[in-house]
Amino acid sequence: MESKGDISFTSVMAVTQTCQQNIPQQYVLPPQRPKSTFVDQTFTILPVIDLSMIDHPAHRSQLIDQVHAACNQLGFFQVINHGIPTSLMKDALDSAEQFFDLPSDEKMSFASTDVHNPVRYGTSMNHGTDKVFYWRDFIKHYANPISEWIHLWPSNPPTYKEKMGSYAKAVNVLQKKLTEVVFESLGLNAKYLDDDIKEGSQVMAVNCYPFCPEPDLALGMPPHTDYGTLTILNQSHQGLEIMDRDKNWHSVPYIKGALIVQLGDQLEVISNGRYKSIPHRAILNVQTKRFSIASLHSMQLDKKVGPAPELVDEQHPAAYKEGSFTEFLDYISIKSLTEGKYIDMLKIP
């Protein structure tokens, strides 16, 4: 890990202490910045799936049908009765807030511009390559197997490892169950790539979006897709927007106790394009500070992933080359997410 002498940035938390009415110019997006186009009625199209019957064979086919419809239409759904206690979700978010409230010097001990680092504190998307900064501070850390990584996580706040670790383990169990259901919804065996899923990468992206004096001029995160199989999001307040296939933006409502599930690029590749990864962004609030914990799941870092052979035939030729999470990290280390997507490099013309 780089020493804090090798890197310098001002966190958004620090910026909010000095700017009362106007945000610094480096956070102002160009005039063609994407506008929010959603209305309240769009809430009704966002699927909420009850997982209480996920382990009951008699009800599983109905659940698979619901997941198929959600993945096929939008690439997104929320889950309730998912087995992770609300108290565990709240403890993790509280730990996140306590970390971002630490003195700057303490947080900067984890600072790095190297996207390969297993624990990394930073701001924006990648402040080393971003031309416009985004209104976000973050800490990211690897989490599977947790015994291999947790000693590298912050030791302060004192309960961070315990509370964030308990949540990370619980959400990893959930993603294995969800991945099986998503595979079944594609017509694949539930245990497809089972060993790769168990040994796969889990990155906890812990985000802080401070209140913003001019939320219409900036974004917390730009439109992008996640590279991985599934992303499972725990959020403290509303602030996530997703794009549908008609390029309309929809605000994802905050449902207490629910978790947000998004399909990633790796799932799009495995499905040979039957399912699409979902563009999403984070908007800002003039009054409310928002925290989120994105558990990003993928195959092992160096595992090459291509379309499932069962989903390739004469009518559906392979539409993607193989790619890996490590190659994705190499790509974003030199390119801003707004300059292009790694998955586009994998598409076969």
ABEGO torsion letter per residue (X at the ends): XBBAAABBBBBAAAAAAABAABBBAAABBBAABBBBABBAAAAAABBBBBAAAAABAAAAAAAAAAAAAAAAAAGBBBBBGAGBBAAAAAAAAAAAAAAAABBAAAAAAABBABAABABBBBBEABAAABABBBBBBBBBBBAOBAAAAAAABBAOBAAAAAAAAAAAAAAAAAAAAAAAAAAAAAGBBAABGAAAAAABBBBBBBBBBBBBABAAABBABBBBBBBEABBBBBBABBGBBBBBAAGBBBBBBBBBGBBBBBBBAAAAAAAGGABBBBBBBBBBBAABBBBBBBBBBBBBAABBBBBBAAABBAABBBABBBBBAAAAAAAAAABBAAAEBAAAAABBX
